[in-house]
Amino acid sequence: RLRLRGVKKLKTLRLASSNMGDDGLLSLVAGLNHCQNLVELSLYGNNEITVAGLRTLTGFLQSESCRLESLNMDALDMRDEGVMVLTTGLRDYKVLKCLYLSRNFIGDEGITALASTL
């Protein structure tokens, strides 16, 4: 598990193109629960994260410890199924101000799910 307990003041975490997969995201989310000042998270380019990993992230988005205002999910190759999973975590999350989803091959079904969440 990722140990982030000593960095409670962390506001920005950028892990672009770090070859993170589902196991890495699971460890990250466990650590993020201790970072209540984190407002920006970038997972850009970590296209090894699958729908299963996104489910882990949605659990974090639904937790009381999550304070994210900006979430960069560019180039994760999410496609429609991934976006639909992500939107379940965002449905009642009102703090988010910026969501980056470019280069994810999102089709009509994913866009519809995203639009219904906004």
Contacts in CASP RR format, 6 or more apart in sequence:
PFRMAT RR
TARGET T0000
AUTHOR 0000-0000-0000
METHOD contacts of the structure
MODEL  1
RLRLRGVKKLKTLRLASSNMGDDGLLSLVAGLNHCQNLVELSLYGNNEIT
VAGLRTLTGFLQSESCRLESLNMDALDMRDEGVMVLTTGLRDYKVLKCLY
LSRNFIGDEGITALASTL
1 27 0 8 1.000
1 30 0 8 1.000
1 31 0 8 1.000
2 24 0 8 1.000
2 27 0 8 1.000
2 28 0 8 1.000
2 30 0 8 1.000
2 31 0 8 1.000
3 31 0 8 1.000
4 10 0 8 1.000
4 31 0 8 1.000
4 32 0 8 1.000
4 34 0 8 1.000
4 35 0 8 1.000
5 31 0 8 1.000
5 34 0 8 1.000
6 34 0 8 1.000
7 35 0 8 1.000
8 34 0 8 1.000
8 35 0 8 1.000
8 36 0 8 1.000
8 37 0 8 1.000
9 37 0 8 1.000
10 35 0 8 1.000
10 37 0 8 1.000
10 38 0 8 1.000
11 37 0 8 1.000
11 38 0 8 1.000
11 39 0 8 1.000
11 40 0 8 1.000
12 38 0 8 1.000
12 39 0 8 1.000
12 40 0 8 1.000
13 32 0 8 1.000
13 35 0 8 1.000
13 38 0 8 1.000
13 40 0 8 1.000
13 41 0 8 1.000
13 42 0 8 1.000
14 40 0 8 1.000
14 41 0 8 1.000
14 42 0 8 1.000
14 44 0 8 1.000
14 72 0 8 1.000
15 28 0 8 1.000
15 41 0 8 1.000
15 42 0 8 1.000
15 43 0 8 1.000
15 46 0 8 1.000
16 42 0 8 1.000
16 43 0 8 1.000
16 44 0 8 1.000
16 45 0 8 1.000
16 46 0 8 1.000
16 72 0 8 1.000
17 44 0 8 1.000
17 45 0 8 1.000
17 46 0 8 1.000
18 46 0 8 1.000
19 46 0 8 1.000
19 48 0 8 1.000
20 28 0 8 1.000
20 43 0 8 1.000
20 46 0 8 1.000
20 48 0 8 1.000
20 49 0 8 1.000
21 46 0 8 1.000
21 48 0 8 1.000
21 49 0 8 1.000
21 50 0 8 1.000
21 53 0 8 1.000
22 48 0 8 1.000
22 49 0 8 1.000
22 50 0 8 1.000
22 52 0 8 1.000
22 53 0 8 1.000
22 56 0 8 1.000
25 43 0 8 1.000
25 46 0 8 1.000
25 49 0 8 1.000
25 53 0 8 1.000
25 56 0 8 1.000
25 57 0 8 1.000
26 53 0 8 1.000
26 56 0 8 1.000
29 56 0 8 1.000
29 57 0 8 1.000
29 59 0 8 1.000
29 60 0 8 1.000
32 38 0 8 1.000
32 41 0 8 1.000
32 60 0 8 1.000
32 65 0 8 1.000
32 66 0 8 1.000
33 60 0 8 1.000
33 63 0 8 1.000
33 65 0 8 1.000
34 65 0 8 1.000
35 65 0 8 1.000
36 65 0 8 1.000
36 67 0 8 1.000
37 67 0 8 1.000
38 67 0 8 1.000
38 68 0 8 1.000
39 67 0 8 1.000
39 68 0 8 1.000
39 69 0 8 1.000
39 70 0 8 1.000
40 68 0 8 1.000
40 69 0 8 1.000
40 70 0 8 1.000
40 71 0 8 1.000
40 72 0 8 1.000
41 68 0 8 1.000
41 70 0 8 1.000
41 71 0 8 1.000
41 72 0 8 1.000
42 71 0 8 1.000
42 72 0 8 1.000
43 49 0 8 1.000
43 71 0 8 1.000
43 72 0 8 1.000
43 73 0 8 1.000
43 76 0 8 1.000
44 72 0 8 1.000
44 73 0 8 1.000
44 74 0 8 1.000
44 75 0 8 1.000
44 76 0 8 1.000
44 100 0 8 1.000
45 74 0 8 1.000
45 75 0 8 1.000
45 76 0 8 1.000
46 76 0 8 1.000
47 75 0 8 1.000
47 76 0 8 1.000
47 77 0 8 1.000
49 76 0 8 1.000
51 81 0 8 1.000
51 82 0 8 1.000
51 85 0 8 1.000
54 78 0 8 1.000
54 82 0 8 1.000
54 85 0 8 1.000
54 86 0 8 1.000
55 85 0 8 1.000
57 86 0 8 1.000
58 85 0 8 1.000
58 86 0 8 1.000
58 88 0 8 1.000
58 89 0 8 1.000
58 90 0 8 1.000
59 89 0 8 1.000
60 66 0 8 1.000
61 68 0 8 1.000
61 89 0 8 1.000
61 90 0 8 1.000
61 93 0 8 1.000
62 89 0 8 1.000
62 92 0 8 1.000
62 93 0 8 1.000
66 93 0 8 1.000
66 95 0 8 1.000
67 95 0 8 1.000
68 95 0 8 1.000
68 96 0 8 1.000
69 95 0 8 1.000
69 96 0 8 1.000
69 97 0 8 1.000
69 98 0 8 1.000
70 96 0 8 1.000
70 97 0 8 1.000
70 98 0 8 1.000
70 99 0 8 1.000
70 100 0 8 1.000
71 96 0 8 1.000
71 98 0 8 1.000
71 99 0 8 1.000
71 100 0 8 1.000
72 98 0 8 1.000
72 100 0 8 1.000
73 86 0 8 1.000
73 99 0 8 1.000
73 100 0 8 1.000
73 101 0 8 1.000
73 104 0 8 1.000
74 100 0 8 1.000
74 101 0 8 1.000
74 102 0 8 1.000
74 103 0 8 1.000
74 104 0 8 1.000
75 102 0 8 1.000
75 103 0 8 1.000
75 104 0 8 1.000
76 104 0 8 1.000
77 104 0 8 1.000
77 105 0 8 1.000
78 86 0 8 1.000
78 101 0 8 1.000
78 104 0 8 1.000
78 105 0 8 1.000
78 106 0 8 1.000
79 104 0 8 1.000
79 105 0 8 1.000
79 106 0 8 1.000
79 107 0 8 1.000
80 106 0 8 1.000
80 107 0 8 1.000
80 108 0 8 1.000
80 109 0 8 1.000
80 110 0 8 1.000
80 113 0 8 1.000
82 110 0 8 1.000
83 101 0 8 1.000
83 104 0 8 1.000
83 106 0 8 1.000
83 110 0 8 1.000
83 111 0 8 1.000
83 113 0 8 1.000
83 114 0 8 1.000
84 109 0 8 1.000
84 110 0 8 1.000
84 113 0 8 1.000
87 110 0 8 1.000
87 113 0 8 1.000
87 114 0 8 1.000
87 116 0 8 1.000
87 117 0 8 1.000
90 96 0 8 1.000
90 99 0 8 1.000
90 117 0 8 1.000
91 117 0 8 1.000
101 114 0 8 1.000
106 114 0 8 1.000
END
